[in-house]
Amino acid sequence: NSAAGQGFGKVPKFAMQRVWLLLLVGVAAGRLQEHDESENHAPSLHAKLLDVTFTSCLPNYGVHGLGASMSSTDRVHAMGSLGGIAIARCIGTLNCQAPVVQFDGNSTSTRFPPTLLTKLASDDKVHIAPSCPRSEAGLHISEAKVSTYGSNVAFAGGGCVELVLLQDDLSWRHLQSLPRSLSAQSFRHKPSWLTGEWSLLSASFGKQVALGEGEIAVSATILDSAMRPVPAVLIYLSISPTEWIEAEIITCESQECLEHEAACARSQDETCWSSGFGASLALHAQFLAIGNPRNSSVMIYKQETSAKQGLDIKWNLVNVLFDDTTSSGRRFGASLSLGSSFLIVGIPDQRESGIRIFATPDGQRSKDFSKLVFDLHDTCCKHNMDCCSSQLAGAFVTQKEQAYTVRVAVGNDVSKSSLLIDCSTAALKQQTTVCKIVARVRSASASENAAGVAATVAMGGESVFFGNSKAGCEDGDSSGGCGQVCSVTSCQPGFCLLYDWSENNHLCLNCNDDDDCPGGVERCAFEQAGFVTIVCLGIFSLCFLCCCICSLNLRFFATNNVPQGGSWGFLLAMFCCLPFSRFSDQERDERLMGEEEEESDASSDYGEADDLENMKGYIPPSVKEALRMSVLRKGKLSAGPEDQDSTESEIERPQQGEEERAAKGPG
């Protein structure tokens, strides 16, 4: 720093770094503004879709085929696998410390006592195994099913459904194991044509499951006294967190259903059961939707409460939706998602796949379920989009309501991407365009951008999850971990997506405008992200810091008279914020010693009473004299020969005075 006062020729390194930083910030701001003008941040149905890539991926937890099924809420995220194992974890909080729960559907080990969650030190996961009454036929499954509601998770497999709860202290609690009995006689409501002894077939119990508020629906097969299989959906109600009772049996007694169920029971093939009555389930509020893709229908039941014989709850059929397309192979109802505003029906097909979105009933008008508000296949073909020829789109669907917008994600077994759709509940009331395709989501890696990259989907917290159970499983080894679950960040309306470089992740930035900032996966525009404000504040802060340093330099100049180097040195120090000193190190030490000596001479008459009263503190004479001699010795070391002689005389003078006083003696 002292070299800065020698002239203007050499500019310090850190000063140049500041200049380059300001230049880089200006260039980056200009590029961001140019990018914002070229990209449509609020694409309409006819505009170019946003191309979004996965922002992060989860580990496979050592599970084979992770992501075969998924379900999520704002609190928990559950994933099924191809090996009869399912995983549940907590979400919604940063770095959640709750352990991962693993459901071992094919386990018969005694390490997992019934109704207990056992933590193993080998993998640091909490394990649970089926613990319900079951027959030997239900002990092996190839795929575990999952469903979530609030903080509850339902694992289905191995002939059982296990219910667990994530508690407020981030620990897991086992709630119930279903069924409580293999007998079907304990259900309060069942079809009148069911007579005699009926039992549950363990092999198919839990082939699909849907969890709601205080209720759970389970796809199953019941056997009559002649061992004839009948497809059914069993409904259980919660009377306490740890006690669920049998409420109702809903069956399909058509000849087609009976024949198909008999064929599935003989083959014990899970894929056979996935195409019949109860292949898909959806619960929301008082409505239950049951899919039967074999005959392309969806049956809708409504919960009715009666007080004739106490509190009696029963589900009545209120509507049936059919596919009006004659194309063969369309599995209308293969997947379902039910919310407060929309019923989404998946229609995977090799040629005309997609989804259809229906408006849910308003009050008692159950016929409104037939109001079609969006058809994905028709929309894609009408606007000449790639999804017009997409195969098996709609194999998995999910939705999440955020303010006046419902986010919809569409899974696809063979496509390399997944579609995101936004539906407006306000537009539904205004009889305008309700839904629009907003984004295409795919893998960021070309090597991972394979078919089925988003076969299953789920939404929870601020994330949309995409599962690919086949990723990394090509070698045929069923013992190792494989499968992939990745996610993208999705914001609520009034927020936009901004990349956080410090955390290497995306965050939702509040832009306080639902119209210009619809949320979802749309990135913040230049003005929404506040880059201009950030740059201005940064420049202001840098200038303010510079002025503070300059003011300190100016104060130092003022106390040291006029700085050397002339006006150029003064300006350099002022505007470049370089500390500047007039004196060298030796000159500074001599100046300080001279000031101490003057102060010592001024206070030499310390013995008088008046001076003692004016002193702020008392210093013994011997101490003061020692300090004075020390200063003189320092001056001797740094002075020339002549100065050294004068210094020695100064040192000898008090010594001679002491000798003369000693010779005179006392008195």
HUMO-V72791 format. One record per backbone hydrogen bond with DSSP energy under -1.0 kcal/mol. NH is the residue of the N-H (numbers start at 1). CO is the residue of the C=O. If there is no record, write none. Layout:
# HUMO-V72791
NH_CO / NH_CO
This chain:
# HUMO-V72791
4_1 / 6_3 / 16_12 / 17_13 / 18_14 / 19_15 / 20_16 / 21_17 / 22_18 / 23_19 / 24_20 / 25_21 / 26_22 / 27_23 / 28_24 / 29_25 / 30_26 / 31_27 / 32_28 / 33_29 / 34_30 / 35_31 / 36_32 / 37_33 / 38_34 / 39_35 / 50_438 / 52_440 / 54_442 / 55_487 / 56_487 / 58_485 / 63_60 / 66_482 / 67_80 / 68_80 / 71_78 / 73_76 / 77_89 / 78_71 / 79_87 / 80_69 / 82_64 / 86_103 / 87_79 / 88_101 / 89_77 / 91_75 / 101_88 / 102_126 / 103_86 / 104_128 / 105_84 / 107_104 / 116_113 / 118_127 / 120_125 / 124_120 / 126_100 / 127_118 / 128_102 / 138_135 / 139_136 / 144_81 / 145_156 / 147_154 / 149_152 / 152_149 / 153_164 / 154_147 / 155_162 / 156_145 / 157_160 / 160_157 / 161_178 / 162_155 / 163_176 / 164_153 / 165_173 / 166_151 / 167_171 / 170_167 / 173_165 / 175_163 / 176_163 / 178_161 / 184_198 / 189_247 / 194_191 / 199_223 / 200_182 / 201_221 / 204_201 / 206_219 / 207_204 / 207_219 / 210_217 / 212_215 / 214_212 / 216_236 / 217_210 / 218_234 / 219_208 / 220_232 / 222_230 / 223_199 / 224_228 / 227_224 / 230_222 / 232_220 / 233_250 / 234_218 / 235_248 / 236_216 / 237_245 / 238_214 / 239_243 / 240_243 / 243_240 / 245_237 / 247_235 / 248_235 / 249_189 / 250_233 / 252_231 / 258_254 / 259_255 / 260_256 / 261_257 / 262_258 / 263_259 / 264_260 / 265_261 / 266_262 / 267_263 / 268_264 / 273_269 / 274_270 / 275_272 / 278_291 / 279_276 / 279_291 / 282_289 / 284_287 / 287_284 / 288_301 / 289_282 / 290_299 / 291_280 / 292_297 / 295_292 / 297_292 / 298_321 / 299_290 / 300_319 / 301_288 / 302_316 / 303_286 / 304_314 / 306_312 / 312_306 / 314_304 / 316_302 / 318_300 / 319_300 / 321_298 / 323_296 / 331_348 / 332_330 / 333_346 / 334_331 / 334_346 / 337_344 / 339_342 / 343_358 / 344_337 / 345_356 / 346_335 / 347_354 / 354_347 / 354_393 / 356_345 / 357_374 / 358_343 / 359_371 / 360_341 / 365_362 / 366_364 / 368_365 / 369_366 / 370_367 / 371_368 / 373_357 / 374_357 / 376_355 / 379_375 / 380_376 / 381_377 / 382_378 / 383_379 / 384_381 / 385_380 / 388_385 / 389_386 / 392_349 / 394_411 / 395_392 / 398_409 / 400_407 / 402_405 / 405_402 / 406_423 / 407_400 / 408_421 / 409_398 / 410_419 / 411_396 / 412_454 / 413_392 / 418_441 / 420_439 / 421_408 / 422_436 / 423_406 / 424_434 / 425_404 / 428_424 / 429_425 / 430_426 / 432_427 / 436_422 / 438_420 / 439_420 / 440_50 / 441_418 / 442_52 / 450_448 / 452_415 / 455_452 / 455_467 / 456_467 / 458_465 / 460_463 / 463_460 / 464_488 / 465_458 / 466_486 / 467_456 / 468_484 / 471_468 / 473_470 / 476_473 / 482_63 / 483_471 / 484_468 / 486_466 / 487_56 / 488_464 / 490_462 / 491_520 / 494_517 / 495_492 / 496_509 / 497_522 / 498_507 / 500_505 / 504_500 / 505_500 / 507_498 / 509_496 / 511_494 / 512_494 / 517_513 / 520_491 / 522_519 / 524_497 / 529_525 / 531_526 / 534_530 / 535_531 / 536_532 / 537_533 / 538_534 / 539_535 / 540_536 / 541_537 / 542_538 / 543_539 / 544_540 / 545_541 / 546_542 / 547_543 / 548_544 / 549_545 / 550_546 / 551_547 / 552_548 / 553_549 / 554_550 / 555_551 / 556_552 / 557_553 / 558_554 / 559_555 / 569_565 / 570_566 / 571_567 / 572_568 / 573_569 / 574_570 / 575_571 / 576_572 / 588_584 / 589_585 / 590_586 / 591_587 / 592_588 / 593_589 / 594_590 / 595_591 / 596_592 / 597_593 / 598_594 / 599_595 / 600_596 / 601_597 / 602_598 / 603_599 / 604_601 / 606_604 / 612_608 / 613_609 / 614_610 / 615_611 / 624_620 / 625_621 / 626_622 / 627_623 / 628_624 / 629_625 / 630_626 / 631_627 / 632_628 / 633_629 / 634_630 / 635_631 / 636_632 / 637_633 / 638_634 / 644_640 / 645_641 / 646_642 / 647_643 / 648_644 / 649_645 / 650_646 / 651_647 / 652_648 / 653_649 / 656_652 / 657_653 / 658_654 / 659_655 / 660_656 / 661_657 / 662_658 / 663_659 / 664_660 / 665_661
